[in-house]
Amino acid sequence: MLDWTDRYFRYFARLISRRCWLYTEMVTTAALLHGDARRFLRFDPIEHPIALQLGGSEPDALAQAARLGEQAGFDEINLNLGCPSDRVQAGRFGACLMREPGLVAEGIAAMVASVDIPVTVKTRIGVDHNDSYEELSALVDKLSIAGCRTFIIHARKAWLKGLSPKENREIPPLRYEIAHRLKQDFPNLELIVNGGITNLDAAAAQLERVDGVMIGREAYHNPWLLADVDRRFHGDETPPPERRQIIQRLLPFIESELASGVPLQRISRHILGLFQGQPGARRWRRHLSENSHKKNADTTVIVEALRYIRPGGTTTD
Ligand SMILES: Cc1cc2nc3c(=O)[nH]c(=O)nc-3n(C[C@H](O)[C@H](O)[C@H](O)COP(=O)(O)O)c2cc1C
């Protein structure tokens, strides 16, 4: 998620769940091929398994960008066919590509030919009036022939004109049954459903029908949601750490980032939601928000904020 799943959030999320897959923000092929590729491809080894999400449509550029991702150590290359923003449409990538299955298939084939890691797709269920099941299943069929075996389905359509990206994540209704039907029609493909899943019971219910669940906003705002993922879905017996332990484990990482000149706020903004629902959560958030941006702010700000969280739960929020 743009601006959210940067390497700081991903490092933090990985401390909560060792097993869930993490996805980068969408990175355009132009940014990788003509910009500061090192910056976009950087991640910490603890982030594995991690997928690089690409935005682009030109097959050669996609192939080159995928190769850079593989060389950087990513475990999967994912192509974005779901973003509806104007900027993305102007660059001819994201959701508008759902209308160009031939071009996307060429891009998938070019990427598959140039890397050994899986090439996957994240798509909507339709755009504008091109929203029939037949069009979607024809797209999935074509891309699977081109070599894509995993489809992440954001189970709502996108309107390319008239709705903002935010509205396009809220207004078009969720239609999980479309993702379920795809799984029935393409039993050999891996189908992962996305959109509006806010707790692990809902995820478990989806897993009766599909192979995986992707959680976006809720995992960001309430990252502790991820704490039970390993035990519940991966049979991992190790109990998850306490929330405070997550912070203790994060502190050395933050210190090394601060030492290389990263401002505290760039990392601390991602951890505001960790104590959601706990006594003291509001003060934790407020202390971080009010102090992290100050000049020379360091990990003391986080240690101080942690004092608002009482293990016995005696402090009111
Ligand atoms: C701030 C923000 C940025 C996003 N950026 C991306 C992105 O870069 N690539 C992408 O595939 N989806 C992006 N999305 C969409 C989410 O991945 C997800 O498909 C959508 O929010 C629905 O899932 P959810 O209800 O679990 O959040 C973004 C969503 C938000 C809120």
The ligand as an SDF file (V2000), in Angstrom:
LIG
                    3D

 31 33  0  0  0  0  0  0  0  0999 V2000
   -3.1770    4.0850    1.5450 C   0  0  0  0  0  0  0  0  0  0  0  0
   -3.4390    2.9230    0.6220 C   0  0  0  0  0  0  0  0  0  0  0  0
   -2.5380    2.6400   -0.3730 C   0  0  0  0  0  0  0  0  0  0  0  0
   -2.7490    1.5500   -1.2270 C   0  0  0  0  0  0  0  0  0  0  0  0
   -1.7970    1.2680   -2.1540 N   0  0  0  0  0  0  0  0  0  0  0  0
   -1.9230    0.1300   -2.8940 C   0  0  0  0  0  0  0  0  0  0  0  0
   -0.8740   -0.2940   -3.7580 C   0  0  0  0  0  0  0  0  0  0  0  0
    0.1700    0.3390   -3.8620 O   0  0  0  0  0  0  0  0  0  0  0  0
   -1.0670   -1.4440   -4.4580 N   0  0  0  0  0  0  0  0  0  0  0  0
   -2.2080   -2.1940   -4.3430 C   0  0  0  0  0  0  0  0  0  0  0  0
   -2.3200   -3.2490   -4.9690 O   0  0  0  0  0  0  0  0  0  0  0  0
   -3.2040   -1.8100   -3.5400 N   0  0  0  0  0  0  0  0  0  0  0  0
   -3.0810   -0.6850   -2.8050 C   0  0  0  0  0  0  0  0  0  0  0  0
   -4.0880   -0.3260   -1.9500 N   0  0  0  0  0  0  0  0  0  0  0  0
   -5.3230   -1.1580   -1.8850 C   0  0  0  0  0  0  0  0  0  0  0  0
   -5.1630   -2.2720   -0.8720 C   0  0  0  0  0  0  0  0  0  0  0  0
   -4.0680   -3.1120   -1.2050 O   0  0  0  0  0  0  0  0  0  0  0  0
   -6.4120   -3.1430   -0.8030 C   0  0  0  0  0  0  0  0  0  0  0  0
   -6.6170   -3.7420   -2.0690 O   0  0  0  0  0  0  0  0  0  0  0  0
   -7.6700   -2.3620   -0.4430 C   0  0  0  0  0  0  0  0  0  0  0  0
   -7.4270   -1.4510    0.6040 O   0  0  0  0  0  0  0  0  0  0  0  0
   -8.7870   -3.3250   -0.0230 C   0  0  0  0  0  0  0  0  0  0  0  0
   -8.3630   -4.2050    1.0020 O   0  0  0  0  0  0  0  0  0  0  0  0
   -8.6380   -3.9080    2.5540 P   0  0  0  0  0  0  0  0  0  0  0  0
  -10.1110   -3.6870    2.7230 O   0  0  0  0  0  0  0  0  0  0  0  0
   -8.1320   -5.1260    3.2940 O   0  0  0  0  0  0  0  0  0  0  0  0
   -7.8650   -2.6590    2.9140 O   0  0  0  0  0  0  0  0  0  0  0  0
   -3.9050    0.7450   -1.0880 C   0  0  0  0  0  0  0  0  0  0  0  0
   -4.8160    1.0380   -0.0640 C   0  0  0  0  0  0  0  0  0  0  0  0
   -4.5850    2.1170    0.7840 C   0  0  0  0  0  0  0  0  0  0  0  0
   -5.5780    2.4070    1.8810 C   0  0  0  0  0  0  0  0  0  0  0  0
  1  2  1  0
  2  3  1  0
  2 30  2  0
  3  4  2  0
  4  5  1  0
  4 28  1  0
  5  6  2  0
  6  7  1  0
  6 13  1  0
  7  8  2  0
  7  9  1  0
  9 10  1  0
 10 11  2  0
 10 12  1  0
 12 13  2  0
 13 14  1  0
 14 15  1  0
 14 28  1  0
 15 16  1  0
 16 17  1  0
 16 18  1  0
 18 19  1  0
 18 20  1  0
 20 21  1  0
 20 22  1  0
 22 23  1  0
 23 24  1  0
 24 25  2  0
 24 26  1  0
 24 27  1  0
 28 29  2  0
 29 30  1  0
 30 31  1  0
M  END
$$$$
